[in-house]
Amino acid sequence: MDKLDQIMTNFMGNFRNVYREAKKQGFWGILKLFWRDLFAGRTTFQWVYTVNSLLGWYQWTKALKKEVA
């Protein structure tokens, strides 16, 4: 039970820190943070994989709708 309490305490502490930073930076700061963390560090292979996955998903949903209709 102590381990669970410690995990929850750490989570709440991290959440409060992120919340404080978000209030300081505002909307554009949060967007910059997401851009840096989610997109800027990607390699070419990861971009190709992501685009290929999205195209495959689009074609699959299109075919599924056609089959159901």
KOLGU-4560 file (N, C-alpha, C; in nm, 3 decimals, padded with zeros to 5 digits):
<recs>
<n_xx: 00.082 n_yy: -00.120 n_zz: 00.000 ca_xx: 00.000 ca_yy: 00.000 ca_zz: 00.000 c_xx: 00.086 c_yy: 00.126 c_zz: 00.000 mol: A seq: 1 type: MET>
<n_xx: 00.202 n_yy: 00.118 n_zz: 00.066 ca_xx: 00.291 ca_yy: 00.234 ca_zz: 00.068 c_xx: 00.343 c_yy: 00.267 c_zz: -00.071 mol: A seq: 2 type: ASP>
<n_xx: 00.366 n_yy: 00.162 n_zz: -00.151 ca_xx: 00.415 ca_yy: 00.184 ca_zz: -00.287 c_xx: 00.309 c_yy: 00.255 c_zz: -00.371 mol: A seq: 3 type: LYS>
<n_xx: 00.183 n_yy: 00.215 n_zz: -00.355 ca_xx: 00.075 ca_yy: 00.280 ca_zz: -00.427 c_xx: 00.062 c_yy: 00.426 c_zz: -00.385 mol: A seq: 4 type: LEU>
<n_xx: 00.073 n_yy: 00.453 n_zz: -00.255 ca_xx: 00.068 ca_yy: 00.591 ca_zz: -00.207 c_xx: 00.181 c_yy: 00.673 c_zz: -00.265 mol: A seq: 5 type: ASP>
<n_xx: 00.300 n_yy: 00.615 n_zz: -00.273 ca_xx: 00.414 ca_yy: 00.686 ca_zz: -00.329 c_xx: 00.393 c_yy: 00.715 c_zz: -00.478 mol: A seq: 6 type: GLN>
<n_xx: 00.339 n_yy: 00.618 n_zz: -00.551 ca_xx: 00.312 ca_yy: 00.637 ca_zz: -00.693 c_xx: 00.211 c_yy: 00.749 c_zz: -00.713 mol: A seq: 7 type: ILE>
<n_xx: 00.104 n_yy: 00.747 n_zz: -00.635 ca_xx: 00.001 ca_yy: 00.851 ca_zz: -00.646 c_xx: 00.057 c_yy: 00.988 c_zz: -00.608 mol: A seq: 8 type: MET>
<n_xx: 00.139 n_yy: 00.993 n_zz: -00.505 ca_xx: 00.199 ca_yy: 01.120 ca_zz: -00.464 c_xx: 00.289 c_yy: 01.175 c_zz: -00.573 mol: A seq: 9 type: THR>
<n_xx: 00.370 n_yy: 01.088 n_zz: -00.634 ca_xx: 00.456 ca_yy: 01.131 ca_zz: -00.744 c_xx: 00.375 c_yy: 01.179 c_zz: -00.863 mol: A seq: 10 type: ASN>
<n_xx: 00.268 n_yy: 01.106 n_zz: -00.895 ca_xx: 00.183 ca_yy: 01.145 ca_zz: -01.007 c_xx: 00.120 c_yy: 01.281 c_zz: -00.983 mol: A seq: 11 type: PHE>
<n_xx: 00.066 n_yy: 01.301 n_zz: -00.864 ca_xx: 00.002 ca_yy: 01.429 ca_zz: -00.834 c_xx: 00.104 c_yy: 01.543 c_zz: -00.835 mol: A seq: 12 type: MET>
<n_xx: 00.224 n_yy: 01.517 n_zz: -00.785 ca_xx: 00.328 ca_yy: 01.619 ca_zz: -00.788 c_xx: 00.365 c_yy: 01.656 c_zz: -00.931 mol: A seq: 13 type: GLY>
<n_xx: 00.381 n_yy: 01.555 n_zz: -01.016 ca_xx: 00.412 ca_yy: 01.582 ca_zz: -01.156 c_xx: 00.298 c_yy: 01.656 c_zz: -01.225 mol: A seq: 14 type: ASN>
<n_xx: 00.176 n_yy: 01.617 n_zz: -01.196 ca_xx: 00.060 ca_yy: 01.683 ca_zz: -01.255 c_xx: 00.055 c_yy: 01.831 c_zz: -01.215 mol: A seq: 15 type: PHE>
<n_xx: 00.080 n_yy: 01.860 n_zz: -01.086 ca_xx: 00.080 ca_yy: 01.999 ca_zz: -01.041 c_xx: 00.190 c_yy: 02.080 c_zz: -01.110 mol: A seq: 16 type: ARG>
<n_xx: 00.308 n_yy: 02.019 n_zz: -01.128 ca_xx: 00.417 ca_yy: 02.089 ca_zz: -01.196 c_xx: 00.382 c_yy: 02.120 c_zz: -01.341 mol: A seq: 17 type: ASN>
<n_xx: 00.324 n_yy: 02.023 n_zz: -01.408 ca_xx: 00.284 ca_yy: 02.044 ca_zz: -01.547 c_xx: 00.176 c_yy: 02.152 c_zz: -01.554 mol: A seq: 18 type: VAL>
<n_xx: 00.082 n_yy: 02.150 n_zz: -01.462 ca_xx: -00.025 ca_yy: 02.249 ca_zz: -01.460 c_xx: 00.031 c_yy: 02.389 c_zz: -01.439 mol: A seq: 19 type: TYR>
<n_xx: 00.125 n_yy: 02.403 n_zz: -01.346 ca_xx: 00.187 ca_yy: 02.535 ca_zz: -01.321 c_xx: 00.260 c_yy: 02.585 c_zz: -01.445 mol: A seq: 20 type: ARG>
<n_xx: 00.335 n_yy: 02.497 n_zz: -01.510 ca_xx: 00.407 ca_yy: 02.536 ca_zz: -01.631 c_xx: 00.309 c_yy: 02.575 c_zz: -01.742 mol: A seq: 21 type: GLU>
<n_xx: 00.201 n_yy: 02.501 n_zz: -01.754 ca_xx: 00.101 ca_yy: 02.532 ca_zz: -01.857 c_xx: 00.040 c_yy: 02.669 c_zz: -01.832 mol: A seq: 22 type: ALA>
<n_xx: 00.013 n_yy: 02.702 n_zz: -01.707 ca_xx: -00.043 ca_yy: 02.833 ca_zz: -01.676 c_xx: 00.057 c_yy: 02.944 c_zz: -01.710 mol: A seq: 23 type: LYS>
<n_xx: 00.185 n_yy: 02.918 n_zz: -01.687 ca_xx: 00.287 ca_yy: 03.019 ca_zz: -01.717 c_xx: 00.302 c_yy: 03.040 c_zz: -01.867 mol: A seq: 24 type: LYS>
<n_xx: 00.306 n_yy: 02.931 n_zz: -01.941 ca_xx: 00.336 ca_yy: 02.940 ca_zz: -02.083 c_xx: 00.216 c_yy: 02.974 c_zz: -02.170 mol: A seq: 25 type: GLN>
<n_xx: 00.099 n_yy: 02.940 n_zz: -02.126 ca_xx: -00.020 ca_yy: 02.967 ca_zz: -02.204 c_xx: -00.039 c_yy: 02.867 c_zz: -02.318 mol: A seq: 26 type: GLY>
<n_xx: -00.135 n_yy: 02.896 n_zz: -02.401 ca_xx: -00.175 ca_yy: 02.805 ca_zz: -02.508 c_xx: -00.061 c_yy: 02.778 c_zz: -02.607 mol: A seq: 27 type: PHE>
<n_xx: 00.006 n_yy: 02.884 n_zz: -02.652 ca_xx: 00.112 ca_yy: 02.867 ca_zz: -02.753 c_xx: 00.231 c_yy: 02.793 c_zz: -02.696 mol: A seq: 28 type: TRP>
<n_xx: 00.259 n_yy: 02.812 n_zz: -02.571 ca_xx: 00.368 ca_yy: 02.737 ca_zz: -02.509 c_xx: 00.339 c_yy: 02.589 c_zz: -02.504 mol: A seq: 29 type: GLY>
<n_xx: 00.214 n_yy: 02.555 n_zz: -02.477 ca_xx: 00.175 ca_yy: 02.413 ca_zz: -02.474 c_xx: 00.186 c_yy: 02.353 c_zz: -02.614 mol: A seq: 30 type: ILE>
<n_xx: 00.143 n_yy: 02.428 n_zz: -02.717 ca_xx: 00.156 ca_yy: 02.378 ca_zz: -02.854 c_xx: 00.302 c_yy: 02.357 c_zz: -02.892 mol: A seq: 31 type: LEU>
<n_xx: 00.389 n_yy: 02.448 n_zz: -02.851 ca_xx: 00.532 ca_yy: 02.432 ca_zz: -02.879 c_xx: 00.586 c_yy: 02.308 c_zz: -02.809 mol: A seq: 32 type: LYS>
<n_xx: 00.541 n_yy: 02.284 n_zz: -02.687 ca_xx: 00.584 ca_yy: 02.167 ca_zz: -02.613 c_xx: 00.541 c_yy: 02.038 c_zz: -02.684 mol: A seq: 33 type: LEU>
<n_xx: 00.416 n_yy: 02.034 n_zz: -02.729 ca_xx: 00.369 ca_yy: 01.917 ca_zz: -02.802 c_xx: 00.446 c_yy: 01.899 c_zz: -02.932 mol: A seq: 34 type: PHE>
<n_xx: 00.472 n_yy: 02.010 n_zz: -03.002 ca_xx: 00.546 ca_yy: 02.001 ca_zz: -03.128 c_xx: 00.683 c_yy: 01.940 c_zz: -03.103 mol: A seq: 35 type: TRP>
<n_xx: 00.751 n_yy: 01.990 n_zz: -03.002 ca_xx: 00.887 ca_yy: 01.942 ca_zz: -02.973 c_xx: 00.885 c_yy: 01.796 c_zz: -02.932 mol: A seq: 36 type: ARG>
<n_xx: 00.793 n_yy: 01.759 n_zz: -02.846 ca_xx: 00.791 ca_yy: 01.623 ca_zz: -02.794 c_xx: 00.737 c_yy: 01.520 c_zz: -02.893 mol: A seq: 37 type: ASP>
<n_xx: 00.636 n_yy: 01.558 n_zz: -02.971 ca_xx: 00.570 ca_yy: 01.460 ca_zz: -03.055 c_xx: 00.622 c_yy: 01.455 c_zz: -03.199 mol: A seq: 38 type: LEU>
<n_xx: 00.669 n_yy: 01.568 n_zz: -03.251 ca_xx: 00.700 ca_yy: 01.571 ca_zz: -03.393 c_xx: 00.845 c_yy: 01.601 c_zz: -03.427 mol: A seq: 39 type: PHE>
<n_xx: 00.909 n_yy: 01.688 n_zz: -03.353 ca_xx: 01.041 ca_yy: 01.736 ca_zz: -03.394 c_xx: 01.149 c_yy: 01.629 c_zz: -03.387 mol: A seq: 40 type: ALA>
<n_xx: 01.138 n_yy: 01.533 n_zz: -03.298 ca_xx: 01.242 ca_yy: 01.434 ca_zz: -03.282 c_xx: 01.226 c_yy: 01.310 c_zz: -03.369 mol: A seq: 41 type: GLY>
<n_xx: 01.136 n_yy: 01.313 n_zz: -03.463 ca_xx: 01.107 ca_yy: 01.195 ca_zz: -03.545 c_xx: 01.213 c_yy: 01.176 c_zz: -03.654 mol: A seq: 42 type: ARG>
<n_xx: 01.241 n_yy: 01.051 n_zz: -03.683 ca_xx: 01.331 ca_yy: 01.019 ca_zz: -03.794 c_xx: 01.248 c_yy: 01.005 c_zz: -03.921 mol: A seq: 43 type: THR>
<n_xx: 01.316 n_yy: 00.999 n_zz: -04.034 ca_xx: 01.246 ca_yy: 00.984 ca_zz: -04.162 c_xx: 01.166 c_yy: 00.854 c_zz: -04.166 mol: A seq: 44 type: THR>
<n_xx: 01.225 n_yy: 00.747 n_zz: -04.113 ca_xx: 01.154 ca_yy: 00.619 ca_zz: -04.112 c_xx: 01.024 c_yy: 00.628 c_zz: -04.033 mol: A seq: 45 type: PHE>
<n_xx: 01.026 n_yy: 00.698 n_zz: -03.919 ca_xx: 00.905 ca_yy: 00.712 ca_zz: -03.839 c_xx: 00.798 c_yy: 00.792 c_zz: -03.913 mol: A seq: 46 type: GLN>
<n_xx: 00.839 n_yy: 00.895 n_zz: -03.987 ca_xx: 00.743 ca_yy: 00.973 ca_zz: -04.066 c_xx: 00.683 c_yy: 00.888 c_zz: -04.177 mol: A seq: 47 type: TRP>
<n_xx: 00.766 n_yy: 00.811 n_zz: -04.246 ca_xx: 00.715 ca_yy: 00.724 ca_zz: -04.353 c_xx: 00.618 c_yy: 00.621 c_zz: -04.296 mol: A seq: 48 type: VAL>
<n_xx: 00.652 n_yy: 00.562 n_zz: -04.183 ca_xx: 00.566 ca_yy: 00.464 ca_zz: -04.119 c_xx: 00.431 c_yy: 00.527 c_zz: -04.080 mol: A seq: 49 type: TYR>
<n_xx: 00.437 n_yy: 00.647 n_zz: -04.022 ca_xx: 00.314 ca_yy: 00.715 ca_zz: -03.979 c_xx: 00.225 c_yy: 00.747 c_zz: -04.098 mol: A seq: 50 type: THR>
<n_xx: 00.282 n_yy: 00.803 n_zz: -04.204 ca_xx: 00.203 ca_yy: 00.837 ca_zz: -04.323 c_xx: 00.145 c_yy: 00.711 c_zz: -04.386 mol: A seq: 51 type: VAL>
<n_xx: 00.226 n_yy: 00.607 n_zz: -04.396 ca_xx: 00.178 ca_yy: 00.481 ca_zz: -04.452 c_xx: 00.065 c_yy: 00.421 c_zz: -04.369 mol: A seq: 52 type: ASN>
<n_xx: 00.077 n_yy: 00.430 n_zz: -04.238 ca_xx: -00.028 ca_yy: 00.378 ca_zz: -04.150 c_xx: -00.158 c_yy: 00.455 c_zz: -04.167 mol: A seq: 53 type: SER>
<n_xx: -00.148 n_yy: 00.587 n_zz: -04.175 ca_xx: -00.269 ca_yy: 00.669 ca_zz: -04.193 c_xx: -00.336 c_yy: 00.641 c_zz: -04.327 mol: A seq: 54 type: LEU>
<n_xx: -00.255 n_yy: 00.627 n_zz: -04.432 ca_xx: -00.313 ca_yy: 00.596 ca_zz: -04.564 c_xx: -00.379 c_yy: 00.458 c_zz: -04.564 mol: A seq: 55 type: LEU>
<n_xx: -00.316 n_yy: 00.362 n_zz: -04.500 ca_xx: -00.375 ca_yy: 00.229 ca_zz: -04.491 c_xx: -00.505 c_yy: 00.228 c_zz: -04.413 mol: A seq: 56 type: GLY>
<n_xx: -00.507 n_yy: 00.303 n_zz: -04.304 ca_xx: -00.630 ca_yy: 00.314 ca_zz: -04.225 c_xx: -00.740 c_yy: 00.379 c_zz: -04.307 mol: A seq: 57 type: TRP>
<n_xx: -00.708 n_yy: 00.485 n_zz: -04.381 ca_xx: -00.808 ca_yy: 00.553 ca_zz: -04.464 c_xx: -00.865 c_yy: 00.459 c_zz: -04.570 mol: A seq: 58 type: TYR>
<n_xx: -00.778 n_yy: 00.386 n_zz: -04.638 ca_xx: -00.824 ca_yy: 00.293 ca_zz: -04.741 c_xx: -00.908 c_yy: 00.180 c_zz: -04.681 mol: A seq: 59 type: GLN>
<n_xx: -00.871 n_yy: 00.134 n_zz: -04.564 ca_xx: -00.946 ca_yy: 00.028 ca_zz: -04.497 c_xx: -01.085 c_yy: 00.075 c_zz: -04.459 mol: A seq: 60 type: TRP>
<n_xx: -01.096 n_yy: 00.195 n_zz: -04.400 ca_xx: -01.229 ca_yy: 00.245 ca_zz: -04.361 c_xx: -01.315 c_yy: 00.272 c_zz: -04.484 mol: A seq: 61 type: THR>
<n_xx: -01.252 n_yy: 00.320 n_zz: -04.591 ca_xx: -01.326 ca_yy: 00.344 ca_zz: -04.715 c_xx: -01.380 c_yy: 00.213 c_zz: -04.772 mol: A seq: 62 type: LYS>
<n_xx: -01.298 n_yy: 00.110 n_zz: -04.773 ca_xx: -01.342 ca_yy: -00.021 ca_zz: -04.823 c_xx: -01.450 c_yy: -00.080 c_zz: -04.733 mol: A seq: 63 type: ALA>
<n_xx: -01.437 n_yy: -00.060 n_zz: -04.604 ca_xx: -01.536 ca_yy: -00.113 ca_zz: -04.510 c_xx: -01.671 c_yy: -00.045 c_zz: -04.530 mol: A seq: 64 type: LEU>
<n_xx: -01.670 n_yy: 00.085 n_zz: -04.549 ca_xx: -01.797 ca_yy: 00.156 ca_zz: -04.574 c_xx: -01.862 c_yy: 00.110 c_zz: -04.704 mol: A seq: 65 type: LYS>
<n_xx: -01.778 n_yy: 00.086 n_zz: -04.805 ca_xx: -01.829 ca_yy: 00.041 ca_zz: -04.934 c_xx: -01.891 c_yy: -00.099 c_zz: -04.922 mol: A seq: 66 type: LYS>
<n_xx: -01.827 n_yy: -00.183 n_zz: -04.841 ca_xx: -01.875 ca_yy: -00.320 ca_zz: -04.823 c_xx: -02.006 c_yy: -00.324 c_zz: -04.745 mol: A seq: 67 type: GLU>
<n_xx: -02.019 n_yy: -00.236 n_zz: -04.646 ca_xx: -02.140 ca_yy: -00.234 ca_zz: -04.563 c_xx: -02.257 c_yy: -00.177 c_zz: -04.640 mol: A seq: 68 type: VAL>
<n_xx: -02.232 n_yy: -00.078 n_zz: -04.724 ca_xx: -02.340 ca_yy: -00.011 ca_zz: -04.799 c_xx: -02.395 c_yy: -00.093 c_zz: -04.911 mol: A seq: 69 type: ALA>
</recs>
